[in-house]
Structure formats: C-alpha cells, structure tokens
Amino acid sequence: DVLLRPDDIVYSPESRLKALIVGKTFLGASTLYRLQLPTGNQLEGIFPSHADYPTGQEVGIGIAADHLVVFPAQGSVAAYEKLPEAGVRRYSSNV
C-alpha cells in the first residue's frame, strides 16, 4: 500500500490520467480539490489557487513522487516482515 497525500497529487494538463473535480475548498494560496478517477475512486489534490478549476471539469493529474510512504499490504508476506522503528519504510528520491 502507498500513502498519497493531497500535496503529492499535482495538476498536469498533458497527463493521460484524468480526474473529474467533484468538490473544492479554497485555502488561500492553494485550493484543495476532491477528484474522482475513472474507476470511481476519489482522492484529494492541492493545486495553486491562481488557476481556478470549476466543479465538473476534467483535469489531467500526476503524482509528485519525490517521496513515497509504503506500507505492507494487509495479508501479504511483507506484512509479517519486521518494520523499522518508525513503523513504515520511506522511499525518497532525495536520498
């Protein structure tokens, strides 16, 4: 399992991955968008507020994978592996 935070989801107009904006909350310098994927799953993304996208618009999105938090999947062999003290394994491109 991978943890994706709203700041990991980025607006990417050229992306083939599209999401439908189903809700949004203005946060000042940024806007928190509730996004629905073609599968029906929903996630949140934070985009700069200088571009305002209306509810109902489809946008291209991507993942800013400069850091990922990975958890062992429930029921997997990895779930029984001893984890570091932090309880999760962190993978970063900054290492």
Kinemage of the C-alpha trace (Angstrom):
@kinemage 1
@onewidth
@group {chain A} dominant
@subgroup {mainchain}
@vectorlist {calphas} color= white
{ca asp a 1} P 0.000 0.000 0.000
{ca val a 2} L 1.209 3.505 -0.807
{ca leu a 3} L 0.284 6.679 1.068
{ca leu a 4} L -0.596 9.570 -1.259
{ca arg a 5} L -1.107 12.923 0.412
{ca pro a 6} L -3.035 15.754 -1.300
{ca asp a 7} L 0.237 17.608 -1.991
{ca asp a 8} L 1.510 14.510 -3.868
{ca ile a 9} L -1.247 14.927 -6.491
{ca val a 10} L -0.349 17.643 -8.997
{ca tyr a 11} L -2.134 19.343 -11.871
{ca ser a 12} L -0.620 18.060 -15.110
{ca pro a 13} L -2.546 19.180 -18.214
{ca glu a 14} L -0.533 16.910 -20.553
{ca ser a 15} L -1.158 13.794 -18.428
{ca arg a 16} L -3.200 10.912 -19.819
{ca leu a 17} L -4.555 10.316 -16.292
{ca lys a 18} L -7.721 12.385 -15.942
{ca ala a 19} L -9.858 13.121 -12.911
{ca leu a 20} L -13.207 14.849 -12.507
{ca ile a 21} L -13.382 17.693 -9.985
{ca val a 22} L -16.254 16.819 -7.637
{ca gly a 23} L -15.549 19.378 -4.908
{ca lys a 24} L -13.112 22.054 -3.831
{ca thr a 25} L -12.112 24.122 -0.807
{ca phe a 26} L -10.266 27.426 -1.120
{ca leu a 27} L -7.258 27.530 1.244
{ca gly a 28} L -5.733 30.903 0.319
{ca ala a 29} L -2.594 30.336 -1.748
{ca ser a 30} L -3.872 26.899 -2.751
{ca thr a 31} L -7.129 25.053 -3.338
{ca leu a 32} L -7.919 21.545 -2.104
{ca tyr a 33} L -9.725 19.642 -4.875
{ca arg a 34} L -11.751 16.458 -4.407
{ca leu a 35} L -11.056 14.394 -7.531
{ca gln a 36} L -12.837 11.350 -8.931
{ca leu a 37} L -10.853 8.916 -11.050
{ca pro a 38} L -12.403 6.989 -13.978
{ca thr a 39} L -12.574 3.957 -11.631
{ca gly a 40} L -14.893 5.895 -9.312
{ca asn a 41} L -12.260 6.131 -6.571
{ca gln a 42} L -11.771 9.577 -5.101
{ca leu a 43} L -8.690 11.379 -3.838
{ca glu a 44} L -7.655 14.904 -2.951
{ca gly a 45} L -5.109 17.157 -4.614
{ca ile a 46} L -3.790 20.597 -3.698
{ca phe a 47} L -3.248 22.969 -6.627
{ca pro a 48} L -2.139 26.630 -6.620
{ca ser a 49} L -5.120 29.000 -6.342
{ca his a 50} L -4.022 31.249 -9.218
{ca ala a 51} L -5.804 28.829 -11.571
{ca asp a 52} L -9.417 28.161 -10.581
{ca tyr a 53} L -10.998 24.971 -11.952
{ca pro a 54} L -14.779 24.570 -11.633
{ca thr a 55} L -16.550 21.575 -10.161
{ca gly a 56} L -17.456 19.224 -13.012
{ca gln a 57} L -14.315 19.951 -15.048
{ca glu a 58} L -11.985 17.124 -16.010
{ca val a 59} L -8.281 17.811 -15.364
{ca gly a 60} L -5.036 15.981 -16.022
{ca ile a 61} L -3.231 14.878 -12.869
{ca gly a 62} L 0.090 13.332 -11.956
{ca ile a 63} L 1.968 12.143 -8.887
{ca ala a 64} L 4.881 14.124 -7.471
{ca ala a 65} L 6.790 11.059 -6.325
{ca asp a 66} L 9.716 12.839 -4.694
{ca his a 67} L 8.784 10.931 -1.553
{ca leu a 68} L 6.515 7.959 -1.011
{ca val a 69} L 5.460 6.168 2.133
{ca val a 70} L 4.942 2.439 1.549
{ca phe a 71} L 3.109 0.123 3.937
{ca pro a 72} L 2.973 -3.683 3.675
{ca ala a 73} L -0.357 -4.744 2.157
{ca gln a 74} L -2.763 -6.404 4.577
{ca gly a 75} L -2.398 -10.180 4.339
{ca ser a 76} L 0.813 -10.057 2.293
{ca val a 77} L 4.035 -11.819 3.232
{ca ala a 78} L 5.589 -8.357 3.634
{ca ala a 79} L 3.000 -7.562 6.310
{ca tyr a 80} L 4.757 -10.052 8.579
{ca glu a 81} L 8.231 -8.613 7.948
{ca lys a 82} L 9.774 -6.638 10.812
{ca leu a 83} L 9.438 -2.904 10.138
{ca pro a 84} L 11.865 -0.176 11.181
{ca glu a 85} L 11.152 1.673 14.439
{ca ala a 86} L 9.161 4.332 12.570
{ca gly a 87} L 6.646 1.633 11.576
{ca val a 88} L 6.880 2.383 7.852
{ca arg a 89} L 9.506 2.246 5.146
{ca arg a 90} L 10.169 5.585 3.476
{ca tyr a 91} L 11.444 5.853 -0.065
{ca ser a 92} L 12.784 9.190 -1.251
{ca ser a 93} L 14.458 10.437 -4.395
{ca asn a 94} L 16.352 12.877 -2.155
{ca val a 95} L 18.483 10.094 -0.648
